[in-house]
């Protein structure tokens, strides 16, 4: 799972990253503009957002994301502890609000609680689509109890598509989510892995559920 930290204090940002990067894939932005540009791609499972940022404030980022229908869960992590700021943050669309300084255990608990709410079966570390089940602990996929032979990134693409069930995701979003912005390969690799994934699922009659939106990307839908 992928988390974006938007925090201009580099030392604090690195501290947060150290707290969570054993369990999550973490990226960082140190100003509001970069944070918004990364967040608007919709490739993250959670955004940890400071409010007092250079370029664009955290409130502005949150407002822009929600206006553009980017519903990525947001945990505000800030020194602003007034009731007015808390109400404003939650009204703008934040999922939770944590005041600095914070305890590591509370941060982790709040992250896990947000992810449970947003991804349903996350508590069991399983994702489901019809009779298809992904076990996120051992990275095994099964259909009606029969294990599917998924190779590497095929599992990751399927996980992303299930999480975005009934929503079109672009090749660029899949690439940024799974390979990362710093990858030396190109977005064409998405087509290669998606094709292999569909061929494997076809053996079980499930390839038909991954639909190609020509020139755009893919959607998993019944």
N, C-alpha and C positions, 0 to 999 in steps of 0.2 A: 504494500500500500504506500501511496506517495503523499508526503506532507510538505507544504511550502511554509517557510518561516519568513515573515516580513517584519524585520526589526533592524533599526539603524545602529543600535549599539552592537558592534561586532563581537565583543566579548560575551555579552549576554546571548546573542544569537548562537554563538558557538557552544555556549553552555547548554542551551535548550537542545541543540542538535545532539550533543553528547548524551543528553538524558533519554533521547528517543530513537537514535539511529540504529540501535540493536534490533528494534522491532519494525522500523519503517524506513523507506527510502526518502531521504530528506534533501530538499533544495532550499537555498537561502536567497533573499533579496534584501538589500540594505537601504533602499529608499522607496518612497511610495510609487514613483513612476515605474521602476523596474518590477516592483511587486505587482502592480496592476497589470502590466503587460504579460507577466507570467500567469497570473491568476485568471485572466480573461479567456485563456485557452481552454479552461474547464478540464484540465488533465489531472487535477489533484483530488485526493480523497478528503483532505482537510487543509485549511489555511489557518495558521497561527498568526494573528495580526496585531501589531502595535498600533496605537492611535496617533501618537505624536511622531510623525515621519516627515522628512524633507520631501519636497516636490509635490506630493499629494498626501493628504492626511488619511489615516485609517478609516475615518468616517466616510470620506469621499470615495475611497476604494470600495468599501462595502456597499455604498449607495449605487455606484456605477455597476458593480457586479449584479446586484439584484435587479436593477433596471434593465440590464441586458440578459436577464433570465439565466444567469450563471448561479446555480443553486448549490455550489460547493459549500459544505459546512464550514463555518468560521468560528474560531475561538479567539475572542479578543483577549490579549494579554498586555496589560497597561498599568502605568502608575496612577492613572486618573481614577480615583476611587469614590467620586461623588455619586449620590443616587441619580442625579440628573444625567450624568454620563453613562451610567449603567443602563438606565431606561432608554436613553437615546441609542445606544449600541444595539440593544435587543430589538428596539423598534425598527431600526434600519435593516435588521435581518440577521444579526449574529445569533449563533446557536448557544453560546455560553460566554461568560465574562469572568475573567480571573485577574485579580489585582496583584501587581508586584509589590514586595517580594513574594515569591511563591515557594512551596515545598515540591520537590521532585515527584513525590508520591501522589500529591493532589493533581499535578499537571497530567501525569500519566492516566490517572483515574478519569479525569474529565475528557481526555482525548478518547479513551476507550468507550466512555459513555456516549459521546457524540457519534462515534463510528458505529456503535451498536444500533443507535436510533436510525442512522442513515442507510445502513446496509443490512438490516433485518437479521439474517442468519449468521452475522459475524460472531455472535456469542459462541456459536458452535464451530467457528472457523470453517464453515461450509457455505457454498453458494449453490442455488438450485435454479434450473430452468426446465420446466416440465419434469421428465424423468432423468434429466441429466444433473449430476451432482459433482461439484468441485470441492475437494478437500484441500484447504489452504495450508494445512499443517504438513502433509506428506506430498502435496502437489500431484495427487492422483485424481483422475476424472473417470466417472463411471456413468453408464446408462443402464437403468434397470439392474444395477449390481454388477454389470460387466465392465471391466476396466478398458478404457480407451488409451491407445498408444499415442500420446501427444509428445512432441519433441520441443524442448526448450521454450522458446517464445510463443509457440502455439498455445500453450497453457495460459500464458500471460494475456495474449490477445483474447482468448475465450473468457477469461476472468473479467477483463475490461468490458467486453461486449455484454456479459451478463449483468454487470453492475450498471450498465447504461441501457438496459433492456427497453426496447421500443423507442430508442433515441438514436438518431443518426450521428455517427462519429466520423470525423474526417481522417484521412490517412495521416495527415499532419498531427492530429491529436493522438492517434495511436502511436505514431513514431516518437513523439515527445514524451508520452507517458511511459513507454516500455524501453525504448533505446536511449532516450535522454537527449537534451539539447547539444551535448558535447560529443555525440557519436560521430565517428568518421564516415559512416555509411550514409546512404540516401533513403528517402521515403519509399523508393521502389522495393525495398526489402519487406515492407508491409504486405505488398501484393503477393510476394513469394510465400510468406508464412501463412497468410490468410487462405491462399489457394491450398496449401498443404493441410491446413486445419479443416477446410471444407471437405477435402477428399477423405480424410479420416472419419469425419462425422457422417459422410455419405454411407459408410458401411453400416451405420445404425439408423439410417433414415433421417438424420438430423442436419445434414448439410444444407437442406432447403431453408432452414430457419435463418441462415446468415445470408442476407440479401445485399448485393452490391448496388450502391447508388452511383451510377456512372459519372465519373468526373468529380465525385465528392468523397465517398467513403463507404461505410458499411452500417448495417443495422441488424440487430438480432431481434426477431419478432415472430410471433405465432402466425 
